[in-house]
Amino acid sequence: MTSTTTTSKPLHLYTYPTPNGIPVAAYLEELKAAYPGVVDYEATHVDLYKGVQKEAWFKKVNPVGQIPALVDYTRSRPGDDDKKDSDSQGFAIFDGVAILFYLAQNYDKEFKFSFNPVKEVEEFSEMVQWLMFTGSGLAPRFGECRYYRVVAPGKGSDHVVNRNVELLRNFFSVLEARLTSRDYLVGRGKGKYSLADMRAWPHIKFHEVTGIESLEEYPNLKAWLERCFERAGSKNGFEVGKA
Ligand SMILES: N[C@@H](CCC(=O)N[C@@H](CS)C(=O)NCC(=O)O)C(=O)O
């Protein structure tokens, strides 16, 4: 893979099945099933272990050089409308949460997996809060724990390794408490499966690589993970972007 692919599908996802990549694939799968004939996409595997994400062609899609990234071929970048260059075709979005919001705004008009920011002000705000919780807390802490355990074992002091696991456990406990008497993180009653859940569950799914080997002490979290993962969209999304 040395360049972006022009496809017949309106949306093209560049990804790898990591906890940051899976939420976008899972959402696209949910949207595809919920809006048949309206939402469709193709996916390209970006080989993170070969450094494909740092190649020049990919950095035109995501200047940060990371997955996930999405190109929407039904739109163009502001200012690019008159360009003929194929590089300028499509509107590119980087960062998992930004992509989820973009898809919600443009492809989930009935708020099936989101909340109406005007009519459901509190729910929408809570969804943003849990998205931020994962994006700025759970995900980076997960990354640190995995790094010292899988990528660079023995390179971190016991203090650093233990502190990261302790902080991650705290995030697990926050989720455990939130999920008391609820099925999903946000929504009235028992809640509704939304972006907030989609962004978070893949991190919990991979808990073993962080050093938290069992979820037995987090029964609500464990049940929620099973509930989220039993969805076809989750199972399909989990496979997207594999080599
Ligand atoms: N904040 C970003 C983080 C993305 C991220 O960390 N992606 C990782 C994979 S999970 C990646 O591409 N790593 C390869 C690299 O940084 O070179 C997001 O949520 O999209």
The ligand as an SDF file (V2000), in Angstrom:
LIG
                    3D

 20 19  0  0  0  0  0  0  0  0999 V2000
   -5.6850   10.0030   19.7990 N   0  0  0  0  0  0  0  0  0  0  0  0
   -5.5320    9.1100   18.6830 C   0  0  0  0  0  0  0  0  0  0  0  0
   -4.5550    8.0150   19.0390 C   0  0  0  0  0  0  0  0  0  0  0  0
   -4.3050    7.1050   17.8680 C   0  0  0  0  0  0  0  0  0  0  0  0
   -3.2090    6.0850   18.1590 C   0  0  0  0  0  0  0  0  0  0  0  0
   -2.5560    6.1230   19.2170 O   0  0  0  0  0  0  0  0  0  0  0  0
   -3.0180    5.1740   17.2080 N   0  0  0  0  0  0  0  0  0  0  0  0
   -1.9900    4.1650   17.3510 C   0  0  0  0  0  0  0  0  0  0  0  0
   -2.5760    2.7680   17.2660 C   0  0  0  0  0  0  0  0  0  0  0  0
   -3.7120    2.4560   18.5650 S   0  0  0  0  0  0  0  0  0  0  0  0
   -0.9940    4.2980   16.2190 C   0  0  0  0  0  0  0  0  0  0  0  0
   -1.3420    4.5550   15.0920 O   0  0  0  0  0  0  0  0  0  0  0  0
    0.2670    4.0600   16.5570 N   0  0  0  0  0  0  0  0  0  0  0  0
    1.3410    4.0470   15.6160 C   0  0  0  0  0  0  0  0  0  0  0  0
    2.2260    5.2460   15.7380 C   0  0  0  0  0  0  0  0  0  0  0  0
    1.9950    6.1340   16.5720 O   0  0  0  0  0  0  0  0  0  0  0  0
    3.1820    5.2940   14.9630 O   0  0  0  0  0  0  0  0  0  0  0  0
   -6.8870    8.5330   18.2830 C   0  0  0  0  0  0  0  0  0  0  0  0
   -7.7150    8.2900   19.1690 O   0  0  0  0  0  0  0  0  0  0  0  0
   -7.1440    8.3090   17.1080 O   0  0  0  0  0  0  0  0  0  0  0  0
  1  2  1  0
  2  3  1  0
  2 18  1  0
  3  4  1  0
  4  5  1  0
  5  6  2  0
  5  7  1  0
  7  8  1  0
  8  9  1  0
  8 11  1  0
  9 10  1  0
 11 12  2  0
 11 13  1  0
 13 14  1  0
 14 15  1  0
 15 16  2  0
 15 17  1  0
 18 19  2  0
 18 20  1  0
M  END
$$$$
